[in-house]
Amino acid sequence: MGPLLVRRARVPVTLRRPTDTGSRAVLRPGKGGVTVVGLPSELVLFCYGREQCHVQLTGDEDAIAALQAVDKGL
C-alpha cells in the first residue's frame, strides 16, 4: 500500500524508524531520493498526505521539494 500512497512523487522514497533497529521500507527505489524518518504512526500520516506530522526528511534538496509538493495518499 505504501508505494501507492507516494506514486505521484516521481522520486525515490524510503521510510525509516528513528530507532537503531535498521528497519526501513523502500516505497520507490532509486538513488538520490528522500528518506523519511519518524515513528510508524507519523510515517502513516505523512504517506496519507497530512502536513502536520512529526517526520524528518533527508536527502537531495530537489527530491525533498518534489516530495513535499506532490499530493500524497489515495
Secondary structure per residue as TSV (DSSP state, phi and psi in degrees):
chain	resnum	aa	ss	phi	psi
A	1	M	-	360.0	-32.9
A	2	G	H	-56.4	-48.9
A	3	P	H	-59.0	-32.8
A	4	L	H	-65.3	-35.6
A	5	L	H	-71.4	-26.9
A	6	V	T	-114.8	20.8
A	7	R	G	-61.2	-28.7
A	8	R	G	-80.8	-7.3
A	9	A	G	-66.7	-36.1
A	10	R	-	61.4	17.2
A	11	V	S	-131.2	153.5
A	12	P	-	-63.2	136.0
A	13	V	E	-132.5	129.3
A	14	T	E	-126.5	135.6
A	15	L	E	-102.0	140.9
A	16	R	E	-144.5	138.9
A	17	R	-	-77.7	151.6
A	18	P	S	-76.8	-1.9
A	19	T	S	-82.0	172.1
A	20	D	T	-93.7	25.1
A	21	T	T	-77.3	-17.5
A	22	G	-	79.9	5.5
A	23	S	-	-74.5	135.3
A	24	R	E	-149.3	159.3
A	25	A	E	-129.4	121.8
A	26	V	E	-91.6	112.1
A	27	L	E	-89.3	-36.5
A	28	R	E	-137.0	110.2
A	29	P	-	-72.8	158.3
A	30	G	-	145.5	179.9
A	31	K	S	-109.1	152.3
A	32	G	S	74.4	28.0
A	33	G	-	-97.5	-151.7
A	34	V	E	-119.5	136.1
A	35	T	E	-107.9	125.7
A	36	V	E	-105.0	119.2
A	37	V	E	-112.0	130.3
A	38	G	-	177.7	173.1
A	39	L	-	-64.5	152.4
A	40	P	H	-52.1	-42.0
A	41	S	H	-64.5	-37.6
A	42	E	H	-71.8	-35.1
A	43	L	H	-64.2	-39.2
A	44	V	H	-63.1	-46.1
A	45	L	H	-59.7	-42.7
A	46	F	H	-61.2	-46.2
A	47	C	H	-66.1	-27.8
A	48	Y	T	-85.6	1.7
A	49	G	T	99.8	4.6
A	50	R	-	-73.5	130.2
A	51	E	S	-85.3	-25.9
A	52	Q	S	-92.6	67.6
A	53	C	-	-131.9	160.0
A	54	H	-	-100.3	86.3
A	55	V	-	-132.0	158.5
A	56	Q	E	-116.6	129.7
A	57	L	E	-104.0	126.4
A	58	T	E	-128.0	153.8
A	59	G	E	131.6	-158.9
A	60	D	-	-64.1	131.6
A	61	E	H	-59.6	-41.0
A	62	D	H	-66.1	-38.2
A	63	A	H	-67.6	-39.3
A	64	I	H	-62.9	-45.3
A	65	A	H	-61.2	-40.8
A	66	A	H	-64.7	-41.3
A	67	L	H	-66.8	-40.4
A	68	Q	H	-69.0	-30.7
A	69	A	H	-80.0	-24.5
A	70	V	S	-82.3	151.3
A	71	D	-	-75.7	121.2
A	72	K	-	-100.9	165.3
A	73	G	-	98.7	-167.0
A	74	L	-	-87.3	360.0
